[in-house]
Amino acid sequence: MKNPFKEYRRMKNLIEYYKDNMELMMRCKKYAELGLLLFSNVKKGDIVYLIGSQLKYYNELHICCVDKIEFLGNNDARIVVRDITNPDFMGKTHMIKNSSFGKYFFTEQTAANIALKKLDEQK
């Protein structure tokens, strides 16, 4: 039978060790960005081709630049993109979830054009 006092002390030491290390990692920007990249199909500064945002599809292809990636939980991230398509939409921001990759945004223009054509055919 295990000694409950020794087991408690061992668990307390483990918790303190991991707590200290996690605080150090959270302070380090490099690890925070690496964690976001693990949950995202894109990184900051990438160009993405947007055909929709949230629950709405657009009539034309929007070319956007990734501004920010935020971790949401459950292996998903929120991606904030800035529109650079034309002067009418310049600077407008859109929020899309990483789980919508291949549905609302693409990293390749040809794949985005094909998906947009399929949407037009369905209408």
N, C-alpha and C positions, 0 to 999 in steps of 0.2 A: 504494500500500500504506500502511495506517495504521501510525503509530508505536506500538508496543505500550506504551511507557512513558507516552505522552500518553493513550492509551486507558484504561490502568489508572488513572491519576490522575483522569481525567474520571469514570470509573465510581465510584471511591472517593468523590469529592466528591458525586456524586448520592446514593449510599447514605447518607452522613453527613447530607446535607440532609434526606432523607426520614426518617431515624431520629430526628433532632432534632425535626422537626415532629410525628411520630407520638407521641413522648414528651410533647410539649406538649399535644397533643389528648387523650391518655389521662388527663392530669392534670386536664383541664377537664371537669367533671361534665356540663355542658350537651351537649357533643359526644358523650360516652359514652351519655347518655340518648337523644340523637337517633339514634345508631347502633342502639340497641335497638329504637326505635320503627320503624325501617326493616324490621326482621325480625319484627315482631309485629303482630297484628291488633287488639290492645288496648293500653291504657296503664295505668300504676299508678293505682288508685282506681276503675277502671271496674267496673261490675256485669256479670257474665257468668252465663249459665244453663247449668249443667253437667248432662249426662245420663250421663256416664261419665268414668272416669279410668284411665289406663294401658290395660289390656286388659279392663276390667270396666265393664259398663253398670249403672246404678242403676235401681231400680223407680220412683223418683219424681224430680222435677225439683229440683235443688239450686241455690239462688241464692247466688252467691259474689262476693266482692270481690277484685280483683287486688291482690296484695301486692308481687310482685316479678317482674321479667323478666330472664332470664339468657341470654346468647348461647351457643349450643351449637356452631355451625359449620354449614357447608353450608346457609346461608340458613334456619336454624331457630333457635328460641328455646324455652327452658323457661319456662313460666308457673306461678308459685306463687299459688294462690288460697285464700282463707280463707272457709269456709262460714258464711253468715249466714241459713240457711234457717229453722231453728227451734232451740229450746234443746237438743234432743237432739244436734244436729250442730254447735252454735255453736263457732266457733274451730278446728274441724278443718281441716287444710290438705290440699290436693290438688295434685299436680303434673301438668301436661298440656303437651304440645308444641304449638307454634304450627302445625305441620303437621296437627294434629288438628282445626283450626278447621272447623266444619261437620260434624264427626263426633262429637266428644265435648262441645264447648262452643260456645255461640252468644251473640251480643250482643243478639239479639231473642228475647223470650219466646215469641212465636207460632211462630217457626221451631223452637225447642227442643221445644215441645209437639207439633208435627207429627212431628218426628223420634222423640220418645218413643212416640207412638202407633204409628208404623210398626214400631218395635222390639217393642211389645206384640203387634201383629198377627202378626209373624214367629214369635213363641214358640209 
